[in-house]
C-alpha cells in the first residue's frame, strides 16, 4: 500500500522540543491500519498546534489527509467528520446555518481528533464543560487495527479513556458531536479592570450572567499592584432571526521571521504589560465571533516572537479551596526568578463528569503562562510543579514539555504516584 512516509523535523507550536521523526500521512482508514500494524509504537498528530511534546515520537501518523465532513444536519446541529478536519473548516460550513461550538479553545486551526484527544476546554467551562460533554461518539482504531465506535453508552470506558487521553488508546478516525444554535455572529463583551490580585480574582468569580469568562494577568506587577489585570466576559447576542450569518475571519498579520534572541525579556515584557492594560478600557462593547474566541489566530506565526529557542507554556489548574493563595504563590515565585511570562491567562472551571478522569479541568481556576525558553526556565518549572502538586493541582498535558511525570495525575481526590502519565510516555515511545 502506497502513501506518503517521510523523515521530518518536528516540534509542537512552542518550537520545543524538536525531534526527528518518520511521518506517515495515510489518506484513508485502510492506509491508517496498514501503518498502525507496521509500527510497535506511534503517536497520532493533527495540525501540530499542541504547545509541548504531546504529538512527538519516532513514528508519527498524521491525520491531516482525513479531512472529510461526512454528515451535517442543519436542523439538529449534529455533525460528523474525520479526525483531520479543522475547526475552521467546520465554522465556515455551520455558522451561516446558525450553529457554533458549545466548547472551543482559543485557536480554530486545531483538528477535531486533537480536540478529542486533549478534551479541549474554552472560556465557558463552568456552564458547558469540555469537548467531551458534547461528543456523541467517535471511531477509534486500536493497535490491533480494529475500529471501535465509542460513546457514553457503548464502549464507555474506552470513550472516557480517550477523551483527554492524549492518543494512548489508539488513533481517532472520526467524531460525531452536537453543535449549539446561535442567532448572531456578534458577542457582547464586558471588560473589567482590576488594580490587584484580590480584585481580579473577585471579578472573575462574579458576573455569572455572562457565559464566557477569562482574565489577563500582569505576571510581573508587584507591591500594591500585585496581580493586577483585566477580566473579559462575553455572551452571545440574539440578533435578527432573518439576518444572514457570516463567519468573518480577519486577514491575519504575519511574523515573517524569528525574533532575535532575548527580545522578550523582563524589561520588554513589563513595557508590553503596561501598554496592554492601557489598551483595554473598561465597559461593554460588541465584537464578532472571530475577535472574541480566536484572537491568537489574528497573528500568523506568532510563536516566532519567542525566537528560535521557542517557549515553554506552563498551564495548571488548582481546586477552588487553594486557588486564590496557590496562584498568588506561583506568581510570587516567578517574580523571584530570572524568567518572565509574556502571556498570563486565568480561567475559572466548573465540575466535570466523574467518568472524565483524564480531562484537564477540575472545579477551580487555571493559569496559563508562556515563558521564553531560557537556561533557567526548567528549574522554575520544577519549582512550580512542587507548588501546584502541594496545592492539589495538575498540569495540562497538551501544553506540557518539561514537567515532572507525576503532574499529569488523573484525579485530585486520588493522587497516586503519577503512574498513568509515566505509562503514557512509555507507550508513545518517549
Phi, psi and omega per residue, in radians:
X1 nan 2.324 -3.057
X2 -1.897 2.274 3.030
X3 -2.806 2.799 -3.053
X4 -1.108 2.219 3.017
X5 -2.391 2.087 -3.077
X6 -2.565 2.758 3.060
X7 -1.432 2.287 -3.128
X8 -2.375 2.705 2.948
X9 -1.620 2.080 -3.015
X10 -2.117 2.608 2.949
X11 -2.629 2.995 2.957
X12 -1.450 -3.028 -3.082
X13 -1.105 -0.445 -3.121
X14 -1.404 -0.031 3.141
X15 1.082 0.429 3.041
X16 -2.735 2.339 -0.118
X17 -1.363 2.990 3.114
X18 -2.040 2.305 -3.105
X19 -2.307 2.796 2.956
X20 -1.701 2.268 -3.046
X21 -2.495 2.644 2.936
X22 -1.518 2.144 -3.064
X23 -2.035 2.106 3.056
X24 -1.818 2.451 3.124
X25 -2.177 1.356 -3.117
X26 -1.244 2.449 -3.073
X27 -1.520 -0.215 -3.111
X28 -2.678 3.043 -3.020
X29 -1.218 -0.455 3.072
X30 -1.179 -0.687 3.074
X31 -1.201 -0.624 3.045
X32 -1.036 -0.816 3.127
X33 -1.067 -0.708 -3.140
X34 -1.035 -0.792 -3.104
X35 -1.268 -0.673 3.109
X36 -1.028 -0.776 -3.086
X37 -1.251 -0.337 3.138
X38 -1.465 -0.290 -3.025
X39 -1.943 2.466 3.035
X40 -1.322 -0.662 3.123
X41 -2.464 2.495 3.035
X42 -2.802 2.961 3.037
X43 -2.321 2.457 3.039
X44 -1.401 2.569 -3.117
X45 -2.395 2.378 3.095
X46 -1.661 -2.006 -3.067
X47 -1.659 0.196 3.053
X48 1.226 0.517 -3.084
X49 -1.709 -0.064 2.999
X50 -1.108 2.387 -3.029
X51 -1.260 -0.616 -3.009
X52 -1.729 -2.366 -3.046
X53 -1.841 0.412 -3.021
X54 -1.079 -0.568 -3.065
X55 -2.095 0.690 3.129
X56 -2.086 2.320 3.119
X57 -2.943 2.923 3.113
X58 -1.067 -0.538 3.121
X59 -2.176 2.155 -3.031
X60 -2.190 2.328 3.075
X61 -1.869 1.896 3.122
X62 -1.398 2.346 3.126
X63 -1.695 0.133 -2.979
X64 -1.184 -0.284 3.076
X65 -1.491 -0.149 3.131
X66 -1.637 1.402 -2.914
X67 -2.113 0.434 -3.101
X68 -1.614 2.286 2.915
X69 -1.569 1.898 -2.959
X70 -1.570 -0.332 -3.115
X71 -2.766 2.359 2.963
X72 -2.602 2.150 3.122
X73 -1.856 1.821 -3.108
X74 -1.185 -0.186 3.101
X75 -1.449 -0.588 -3.083
X76 -1.919 -0.313 -3.091
X77 1.346 0.349 3.078
X78 -1.621 2.290 -3.113
X79 -2.286 2.527 3.047
X80 -2.314 2.390 -3.096
X81 -2.665 2.888 3.080
X82 -1.310 2.867 -2.965
X83 -1.162 -0.462 -3.073
X84 -1.516 0.035 3.103
X85 -1.200 2.356 3.106
X86 -1.479 2.629 3.055
X87 -1.016 -0.603 3.118
X88 -1.115 -0.611 3.069
X89 -1.074 -0.734 -3.108
X90 -1.186 -0.718 -3.119
X91 -1.032 -0.726 -3.133
X92 -1.114 -0.510 3.131
X93 -1.442 -0.786 -2.895
X94 -1.636 -0.543 -3.103
X95 -1.052 -0.770 3.113
X96 -1.062 -0.313 3.132
X97 -1.812 0.238 2.983
X98 1.533 0.538 -3.116
X99 -2.329 2.674 3.116
X100 -2.581 3.052 3.109
X101 -1.372 2.473 2.946
X102 -1.161 -0.686 -3.112
X103 -2.318 2.223 3.096
X104 -2.435 2.429 3.030
X105 -1.330 -3.029 -3.033
X106 -1.449 0.025 3.013
X107 -2.336 2.641 -3.098
X108 -1.864 0.087 -3.107
X109 -1.693 0.389 3.050
X110 -1.671 2.799 3.122
X111 -1.533 2.780 3.079
X112 -1.126 -0.678 3.089
X113 -1.045 -0.719 3.084
X114 -1.159 -0.611 3.108
X115 -1.094 -0.652 3.109
X116 -1.263 -0.862 -3.077
X117 -1.069 -0.616 3.100
X118 -1.577 -0.199 -2.993
X119 0.779 1.107 -2.986
X120 -1.060 2.665 3.070
X121 -2.148 2.978 3.127
X122 -2.329 -2.614 -3.096
X123 -1.607 0.089 -3.107
X124 -2.178 0.609 -3.075
X125 -1.054 -0.709 3.141
X126 -0.997 -0.526 -3.094
X127 -1.678 -0.669 -3.004
X128 -2.185 0.069 2.997
X129 1.197 -2.551 -3.105
X130 -1.804 3.124 3.127
X131 -0.982 -0.639 -3.100
X132 -1.111 -0.445 3.127
X133 -1.067 -0.446 -3.062
X134 -2.049 0.182 3.107
X135 -1.502 2.140 -3.128
X136 -1.461 -0.828 3.136
X137 -2.889 2.919 2.989
X138 -2.639 2.778 3.067
X139 -1.769 2.307 -3.079
X140 -2.182 2.278 3.012
X141 -1.719 2.137 -3.133
X142 -1.538 3.123 -3.093
X143 -1.088 -0.396 3.133
X144 -1.437 -0.121 -3.074
X145 1.590 -0.048 3.118
X146 -1.276 2.526 3.091
X147 -1.879 2.147 -3.066
X148 -2.110 2.254 3.036
X149 -1.546 2.169 -3.058
X150 -2.019 2.436 3.067
X151 -2.593 -3.111 3.117
X152 -1.252 -0.268 3.140
X153 -1.844 -0.542 -3.078
X154 -2.093 2.223 -3.048
X155 0.942 0.803 -3.024
X156 -1.096 -0.655 -3.141
X157 -1.058 -0.763 3.140
X158 -1.198 -0.599 3.073
X159 -1.005 -0.904 -3.057
X160 -1.323 -0.488 3.054
X161 -1.203 -0.489 -3.112
X162 -1.475 -0.541 -3.135
X163 -1.328 1.829 -3.027
X164 1.531 0.048 -3.096
X165 -1.427 -0.063 3.023
X166 1.075 0.519 3.021
X167 1.540 0.106 -3.040
X168 -1.331 -0.283 -3.131
X169 -1.557 -0.276 -3.101
X170 2.608 -2.850 -3.107
X171 -1.817 2.105 3.076
X172 -1.301 2.186 -3.109
X173 -1.687 -0.675 -3.112
X174 -2.740 2.878 3.134
X175 -2.536 2.585 3.111
X176 -2.172 2.199 -3.069
X177 -2.614 2.902 -3.065
X178 -1.700 2.317 3.029
X179 -1.678 2.924 3.126
X180 -1.886 2.546 3.093
X181 -1.351 2.504 3.006
X182 -2.342 2.717 3.123
X183 -2.076 0.075 3.133
X184 -2.723 2.685 3.025
X185 -1.712 0.237 -3.136
X186 -1.860 2.571 3.108
X187 -2.112 2.499 2.981
X188 -1.636 2.032 -3.083
X189 -1.930 2.389 3.080
X190 -2.043 2.217 3.074
X191 -1.875 2.228 3.115
X192 -2.126 2.037 3.111
X193 -1.537 2.552 -3.105
X194 -2.289 2.389 -3.053
X195 -1.466 -0.282 -3.121
X196 -2.749 3.113 -3.044
X197 -1.121 -0.701 -3.136
X198 -1.098 -0.753 3.122
X199 -1.163 -0.700 -3.105
X200 -1.172 -0.771 3.136
X201 -1.109 -0.717 3.127
X202 -1.149 -0.683 3.139
X203 -1.112 -0.806 -3.110
X204 -1.157 -0.519 -3.124
X205 -1.350 -0.217 -3.117
X206 -1.827 -2.732 3.105
X207 0.951 0.865 -3.090
X208 -1.202 -0.182 3.115
X209 -1.384 -0.081 3.026
X210 -1.812 2.281 -3.093
X211 -1.220 -0.678 -3.022
X212 -1.841 2.481 3.141
X213 -2.701 2.412 3.004
X214 -2.800 2.787 -3.106
X215 -2.372 2.545 2.993
X216 -1.721 2.345 -3.100
X217 -2.046 2.346 2.979
X218 -1.382 1.715 -3.035
X219 -1.229 -0.152 -3.095
X220 -1.922 -0.133 -3.132
X221 -1.190 2.523 -3.082
X222 -2.395 -3.086 3.137
X223 1.080 -2.389 -3.098
X224 -1.221 -0.254 3.124
X225 -1.797 0.223 3.129
X226 -0.984 2.231 3.093
X227 1.340 0.279 3.124
X228 -1.142 2.859 3.136
X229 2.998 -2.748 -3.138
X230 -2.505 2.346 3.081
X231 -1.786 2.406 -3.105
X232 -2.087 2.136 3.138
X233 -2.054 2.674 3.131
X234 -2.719 2.758 3.011
X235 -2.597 2.730 3.138
X236 -1.271 2.406 3.029
X237 -1.514 2.708 -3.068
X238 -1.347 -0.810 -3.135
X239 1.252 -3.093 3.103
X240 -1.664 2.295 -3.067
X241 -1.051 -0.523 -3.083
X242 -1.524 -0.196 -3.082
X243 -1.258 2.310 3.109
X244 -1.195 2.496 3.141
X245 -1.766 2.337 3.125
X246 -2.338 2.231 3.066
X247 -1.497 1.828 -3.081
X248 -1.656 2.041 3.086
X249 -1.745 2.191 3.107
X250 -1.261 2.535 3.081
X251 -1.166 2.088 -3.051
X252 -1.296 2.558 2.919
X253 -1.294 2.891 -3.059
X254 -2.277 2.446 2.946
X255 -1.672 1.790 -2.925
X256 -1.314 -0.280 -3.099
X257 -2.639 2.890 3.116
X258 -1.245 2.359 3.127
X259 -1.196 2.674 3.091
X260 -1.044 2.579 3.108
X261 -1.017 2.370 3.094
X262 1.508 0.022 3.115
X263 -1.037 -0.735 3.085
X264 -1.618 1.861 -3.130
X265 -2.395 3.003 -3.097
X266 -0.954 -0.591 -3.116
X267 -1.263 -0.818 -3.133
X268 -1.197 -0.568 3.131
X269 -1.239 -0.654 3.061
X270 -1.043 -0.761 3.121
X271 -1.112 -0.775 3.108
X272 -1.025 -0.762 -3.101
X273 -1.099 -0.725 3.138
X274 -1.127 -0.740 3.139
X275 -1.196 -0.686 -3.126
X276 -1.070 -0.824 -3.098
X277 -1.135 -0.623 -3.137
X278 -1.150 -0.510 -3.103
X279 -1.499 0.076 -3.119
X280 -1.999 1.324 -3.129
X281 -1.158 2.526 3.125
X282 -1.242 2.749 3.089
X283 2.094 -3.068 -3.087
X284 -1.721 2.610 3.008
X285 -2.685 2.838 3.106
X286 -1.801 2.247 3.125
X287 -2.300 2.801 3.131
X288 -1.546 3.001 -3.081
X289 -0.998 -0.821 -3.069
X290 -1.105 -0.693 -3.132
X291 -1.149 -0.757 -3.073
X292 -1.334 -0.827 -2.996
X293 -1.482 -0.524 -2.964
X294 -2.239 0.928 -3.128
X295 -1.115 -0.548 -3.132
X296 -1.162 -0.459 3.113
X297 -1.286 -0.108 3.129
X298 -1.333 -0.194 3.115
X299 -2.261 1.883 3.127
X300 -1.243 2.403 3.112
X301 1.060 0.612 3.136
X302 -1.120 -0.342 3.108
X303 -1.107 -0.327 3.119
X304 -1.211 -0.275 3.109
X305 -1.084 -0.392 -3.124
X306 -1.507 -0.009 -3.134
X307 1.435 3.127 -3.069
X308 -1.215 -0.373 3.117
X309 -1.264 -0.314 3.097
X310 1.375 -2.852 -3.113
X311 -2.477 2.952 3.105
X312 -2.167 2.157 3.013
X313 -1.724 2.375 3.083
X314 -2.081 1.918 3.136
X315 -2.133 2.224 -3.105
X316 -2.396 2.823 3.119
X317 -2.267 2.326 3.108
X318 -2.038 2.575 3.076
X319 -1.119 2.770 -3.089
X320 -0.909 -0.726 -3.001
X321 -1.262 -0.320 -3.136
X322 -2.027 -0.036 -2.956
X323 -1.158 -0.808 -3.041
X324 -1.066 -0.932 -3.129
X325 -1.264 -0.654 -3.086
X326 -1.142 -0.767 3.138
X327 -1.201 -0.661 3.078
X328 -1.059 -0.707 3.117
X329 -1.137 -0.658 3.074
X330 -1.076 -0.811 -3.137
X331 -1.113 -0.682 3.113
X332 -1.144 -0.675 3.108
X333 -1.131 -0.725 3.112
X334 -1.079 -0.727 -3.091
X335 -1.185 -0.351 3.077
X336 -1.518 -0.120 -3.116
X337 -1.706 2.945 3.075
X338 -1.406 -0.028 -3.063
X339 -1.773 2.562 -3.093
X340 -2.286 2.328 3.091
X341 -1.388 2.291 3.091
X342 -1.355 -0.544 -3.124
X343 -2.366 2.310 -3.141
X344 -2.371 2.061 -3.046
X345 -2.201 2.288 -3.127
X346 -1.948 2.359 3.088
X347 -2.343 2.758 3.047
X348 -1.871 2.649 -3.086
X349 -2.369 2.585 3.124
X350 -1.811 -2.900 3.139
X351 -1.229 2.798 3.094
X352 -2.239 2.774 3.089
X353 -1.014 2.467 -3.111
X354 -1.058 -0.417 3.139
X355 -1.323 -0.328 -3.034
X356 -1.443 1.044 -3.030
X357 -1.190 -0.438 -3.049
X358 -1.686 -0.072 3.102
X359 -1.233 2.595 -3.087
X360 -1.253 -0.892 -2.968
X361 -1.187 2.498 2.927
X362 -2.167 2.848 3.141
X363 -1.072 1.956 -3.086
X364 2.802 -2.395 -3.049
X365 -2.416 2.478 3.087
X366 -2.035 2.655 3.079
X367 -2.288 2.279 3.090
X368 -1.985 2.257 -3.069
X369 -2.249 2.230 3.089
X370 -1.828 2.028 3.140
X371 -1.940 2.308 2.918
X372 -0.979 2.450 -3.113
X373 -1.335 2.042 3.123
X374 -2.182 3.087 3.103
X375 -1.214 -0.407 -3.054
X376 -1.711 -0.180 -3.023
X377 -1.188 -0.467 -3.121
X378 -1.230 -0.630 3.049
X379 -1.146 -0.648 3.087
X380 -1.121 -0.749 3.115
X381 -1.036 -0.725 3.115
X382 -1.091 -0.687 3.111
X383 -1.170 -0.700 3.123
X384 -1.179 -0.658 3.071
X385 -0.941 -0.786 -3.102
X386 -1.124 -0.741 3.118
X387 -1.109 -0.806 -3.107
X388 -1.135 -0.736 3.140
X389 -1.073 -0.819 -3.099
X390 -1.184 -0.405 3.102
X391 -1.556 0.105 3.100
X392 1.425 0.354 -3.074
X393 -1.782 -3.004 -3.097
X394 -2.666 2.876 3.107
X395 -1.849 2.898 3.123
X396 -1.629 1.989 -3.044
X397 -1.141 -0.467 3.123
X398 -1.111 -0.471 -3.104
X399 -1.754 -0.140 -2.952
X400 -1.409 2.447 3.022
X401 -2.291 -0.319 -2.994
X402 -2.622 0.235 3.133
X403 -1.349 2.845 3.055
X404 -1.095 2.512 -3.089
X405 -1.010 -0.533 -3.092
X406 -1.197 -0.281 -3.030
X407 -1.228 -0.203 3.086
X408 -1.609 0.544 -3.082
X409 -1.011 2.666 -2.998
X410 -1.381 -0.817 -3.081
X411 -2.360 2.441 3.109
X412 -1.256 -0.315 3.115
X413 -1.487 -0.191 -3.119
X414 -2.510 1.397 -2.908
X415 -1.131 -0.726 -3.097
X416 1.100 -2.684 -3.109
X417 -2.168 0.496 3.115
X418 1.218 0.418 -3.035
X419 -1.170 -0.564 -3.097
X420 -1.100 -0.840 -3.097
X421 -1.189 -0.594 3.073
X422 -1.080 -0.743 3.111
X423 -1.136 -0.679 3.132
X424 -1.082 -0.785 3.136
X425 -1.035 -0.680 3.130
X426 -1.167 -0.648 -3.040
X427 -1.249 -0.496 -3.135
X428 -1.708 0.196 2.944
X429 1.437 0.457 3.131
X430 -1.530 nan nan
